[in-house]
Amino acid sequence: MSDEELHHLIQGCVKQDSKSQKLLYKAFYGFSMAICLRYATNQYEAAEVMNQGFYKVFTKIEAYDASRPFKAWLGRIMMNTAVDYYRSNLKMAYAQELDTAEHIGEVSVADNNLNYNDLLTMIQQLPQSYRTVFNLFAIDGYSHEEIGEMLNISTGTSKSNLFKARQKLKQMIMSADAVAYDYNAGTKFAPVVAINSSATIKPMFYNTEIRE
Amino acid sequence: MKDEQHKNIDDVFRQVIDDPANEPEYRQNHWDALDEMLNGKKKPGKMVYWLPIIGSVAAMILVVLGWWYLVPHAAQNANFAQLVVHKPKGTGTPQQGSKPIEAVKLAEQIGTGDSMAHAGSLDAKKPVVGSFMEEEEKLKTPSANLSAPGIKSLRAAAVNQDVALGTGPMERNSAMIALNKPAGINLIIIDDATHAVAPVNIISSLPNLVSNITDTQKGSFKNDESWFKKPRLAVTVLASADVNGVNSFSNTNAGKNIGMLLSARFNKLTISTGAYYSFKPYDMPFSSYSPNSGYRFKYSPQTVTADCRMLDIPLNIDYQVFAKNKNAITVGTGISSFIMLKESYQYNYATSHVYGLSSYNVSNPDKYLFSSVNFQANYRRQINSKVGVNIMPYVKVPLNDIGYSRVKLQTVGVAVGLNWNINSLPKPK
């Protein structure tokens, strides 16, 4: 979509033109949904968060500064909406702080061939507090200080949550690799996501028979 | 930097997750949902949903409290009974000169009720007095006029009981007595010689007065049910066990509830409201599971198990059908609203060789106003004037679909509890 087309659509949205709104929605659906999916637990919630974000966009489109990139503005709204959506749950999870970052160094992961859906599912399986910090730090590029300010938590808590998120992701990746290896050796059912009964988190997708 | 040393795990995710090639495809149903929001059919946000519920509860509490404070006062005004006593000529009292004037002043408070009972032989057919001047004239006329309904709620000012009752013999045959409203009793002393009127509130001297009245009159006083006109407020704490079924009771799960109700009893009618914290698990076939969601199961689950925690806010009205000694039975109906607090679903597949969504936790549970009709019977046994025990079987019939899964949830159960009368009245002797 050219800048001129985008500008035209935005002008239509300012006039609350439904057709323009739909075209803008359609044009940025994938971009917005991708953001919401990694902040959400599943597709249901992602769609709900995304629509809340678009609702803000369409009802406050006058606040958009045309001199700045629309996509960045939209992305920021989606991220903020997602953080707000889970903020009430996040408060309960911020119990432990990590003042020193030494332990972060223990996280490492081997090269693998996991695809988008595999990795997205892993992120979605993280506890919300870990997932939010991991998204903000690792994907969106915010610092711990910025995250602390956004989520109203200390820098130490942000680091702690990032560390734990990485540990859990690493564990999931290793488990997934192990299952993939078994699959090559003749395993009949190969779930994409890690199946590890010793893992502390509950996979969203699993095969009960293999799991047991 | 430690972060930089181990950013590879971040990079693994960033490179794949942030890749535009992986962006999901447009889905029309998501736009339809947003279009509804934009057209005002459905608004996003959380607080908006709470406002009507909070408002309804607040309004109900205000109505109950308002009734409590206002009705007893009104009833008290209307409950002034009247005793008119003619004093024989020559039995003067210190009030003879002043009481007529006092009575006229007090006539401002005259009511126009019609509940006065006439025990005497005086004229009871006088028209209701409409104005102050008319009332003043009537008060100055012989005592027969005083029996008009318009003066029945005449209030007395400060009373010297001994003086008001006088020392001379009462002429009971010419006394007019209206004792069906014992919240306040006026004694009007009329001197036959001067026609002076002396209204006296003798609520505190009731025992002395009653001793001068016939046994029949005392009996009617004792049995008067108007003692209970004042609403009695009670708090009831209930715990219940119930079974829940979707559409029918063919497949049920046991639930439990604990709650508190505030009730106001008006004679045989009781209005109650409050809140229950309910734990409601239920099973449903996948065909009954119909969330408003665009998600499509690749493999359909066979059944869905729901685990719901909710606030049940009932507004019930009950009628007392039986009351003897300390036992009472009421039957009633009402309506319940539900506020979902926690809602999760477990998807059960026919075979384990299926790859699909295993559970879903609804992150923003909704509210469902006036979604079920309640039918209940309540057996109450008073332990003492303050405390009673309740046993209440009940049925909840769904009016609307509730929950994320949008099901008609039926419930039948039994609640047991204790009720505490906040403003229990003294028992009539």
Boltz contact constraints between the chains, C-beta under 6 A:
constraints:
  - contact:
      token1: [A, 25]
      token2: [B, 31]
      max_distance: 6.0
  - contact:
      token1: [A, 26]
      token2: [B, 26]
      max_distance: 6.0
  - contact:
      token1: [A, 29]
      token2: [B, 26]
      max_distance: 6.0
  - contact:
      token1: [A, 30]
      token2: [B, 23]
      max_distance: 6.0
  - contact:
      token1: [A, 30]
      token2: [B, 24]
      max_distance: 6.0
  - contact:
      token1: [A, 33]
      token2: [B, 24]
      max_distance: 6.0
  - contact:
      token1: [A, 34]
      token2: [B, 23]
      max_distance: 6.0
  - contact:
      token1: [A, 38]
      token2: [B, 17]
      max_distance: 6.0
  - contact:
      token1: [A, 43]
      token2: [B, 295]
      max_distance: 6.0
  - contact:
      token1: [A, 44]
      token2: [B, 293]
      max_distance: 6.0
  - contact:
      token1: [A, 44]
      token2: [B, 295]
      max_distance: 6.0
  - contact:
      token1: [A, 45]
      token2: [B, 363]
      max_distance: 6.0
  - contact:
      token1: [A, 47]
      token2: [B, 30]
      max_distance: 6.0
  - contact:
      token1: [A, 51]
      token2: [B, 33]
      max_distance: 6.0
  - contact:
      token1: [A, 51]
      token2: [B, 34]
      max_distance: 6.0
  - contact:
      token1: [A, 52]
      token2: [B, 44]
      max_distance: 6.0
  - contact:
      token1: [A, 54]
      token2: [B, 34]
      max_distance: 6.0
  - contact:
      token1: [A, 55]
      token2: [B, 37]
      max_distance: 6.0
  - contact:
      token1: [A, 55]
      token2: [B, 44]
      max_distance: 6.0
  - contact:
      token1: [A, 101]
      token2: [B, 2]
      max_distance: 6.0
  - contact:
      token1: [A, 104]
      token2: [B, 2]
      max_distance: 6.0
  - contact:
      token1: [A, 105]
      token2: [B, 2]
      max_distance: 6.0
  - contact:
      token1: [A, 105]
      token2: [B, 5]
      max_distance: 6.0
  - contact:
      token1: [A, 107]
      token2: [B, 6]
      max_distance: 6.0
  - contact:
      token1: [A, 107]
      token2: [B, 9]
      max_distance: 6.0
  - contact:
      token1: [A, 108]
      token2: [B, 6]
      max_distance: 6.0
  - contact:
      token1: [A, 109]
      token2: [B, 9]
      max_distance: 6.0
  - contact:
      token1: [A, 116]
      token2: [B, 16]
      max_distance: 6.0
  - contact:
      token1: [A, 116]
      token2: [B, 22]
      max_distance: 6.0
  - contact:
      token1: [A, 119]
      token2: [B, 13]
      max_distance: 6.0
  - contact:
      token1: [A, 119]
      token2: [B, 16]
      max_distance: 6.0
  - contact:
      token1: [A, 138]
      token2: [B, 10]
      max_distance: 6.0
  - contact:
      token1: [A, 139]
      token2: [B, 14]
      max_distance: 6.0
  - contact:
      token1: [A, 139]
      token2: [B, 17]
      max_distance: 6.0
  - contact:
      token1: [A, 166]
      token2: [B, 9]
      max_distance: 6.0
  - contact:
      token1: [A, 206]
      token2: [B, 358]
      max_distance: 6.0
  - contact:
      token1: [A, 208]
      token2: [B, 352]
      max_distance: 6.0
  - contact:
      token1: [A, 209]
      token2: [B, 352]
      max_distance: 6.0
